């Protein structure tokens, strides 16, 4: 599903215009991102949990030069689905 398809579905189910539905979705996802950044996790019961994960520093090989490089530790966002969501699959 694309963002446009999600906006269309939200607009139909809530009787909002597509413009209002798109704004609503942007606000929701923006707030989820802010919550994860501030609290290191965001949980939506029955759907899942977003959390910050740290990837360890590691050595990688540049495929063009075959040179070994050191990649520093990075942070990323992970998602763990709730049991209810897994059961629907």
C-alpha positions in Angstrom: 0.0 0.0 0.0 1.3 3.5 -0.9 0.7 6.7 1.0 -1.8 7.8 -1.6 -3.8 4.5 -1.2 -3.7 4.9 2.6 -4.9 8.5 2.3 -7.7 7.4 0.0 -8.8 4.6 2.5 -8.8 7.0 5.4 -10.7 9.6 3.5 -13.4 7.1 2.5 -13.8 5.7 6.0 -13.9 9.1 7.8 -15.6 11.1 5.2 -12.8 13.6 5.2 -11.4 15.2 2.0 -8.3 13.6 0.6 -6.4 16.8 1.6 -7.6 16.6 5.2 -6.9 12.9 5.4 -3.4 13.5 4.0 -2.8 16.2 6.6 -4.2 13.9 9.4 -1.8 11.1 8.4 1.2 13.4 8.2 0.4 14.7 11.7 0.0 11.2 13.1 3.2 9.9 11.7 5.1 13.1 12.6 4.0 12.6 16.2 5.0 8.9 16.2 8.4 10.0 15.1 8.7 12.6 17.8 7.5 10.2 20.4 10.1 7.6 19.4 12.8 10.2 19.4 11.8 11.6 22.8 11.0 8.4 24.7 13.0 5.9 22.6 9.8 3.9 22.0 6.2 4.3 21.0 3.6 1.6 21.6 0.2 1.3 19.9 -1.7 -1.6 21.6 -2.9 -4.3 19.2 -0.6 -3.0 16.4 3.0 -2.9 17.6 5.9 -1.0 19.1 8.4 1.3 17.4 11.8 1.6 19.2 15.2 3.0 18.7 17.8 0.3 18.1 21.6 0.7 18.0 23.6 -1.1 15.4 27.1 -2.0 16.5 30.2 -0.6 14.8 31.5 -3.1 12.3 34.0 -3.6 9.5 32.8 -3.7 5.9 34.4 -4.2 2.6 34.0 -1.6 -0.2 32.9 -3.7 -3.2 34.5 -1.4 -5.7 38.0 -1.2 -4.2 37.9 -4.3 -2.0 39.2 -2.1 0.8 38.2 -2.8 4.4 36.5 0.1 6.1 35.2 0.7 9.6 31.6 1.7 9.9 30.7 3.4 13.2 27.7 2.6 15.3 24.4 4.0 14.2 20.9 4.3 15.5 17.8 3.1 13.6 14.1 2.6 14.3 12.8 -0.9 14.6 9.2 -2.1 14.7 7.9 -5.1 16.6 4.4 -6.2 15.7 1.9 -7.0 18.4 0.6 -10.5 18.8 -2.9 -9.4 17.5 -1.3 -8.1 14.3 0.8 -11.2 13.8 -2.3 -13.4 14.3 -4.1 -11.7 11.4 -1.3 -12.6 8.9 
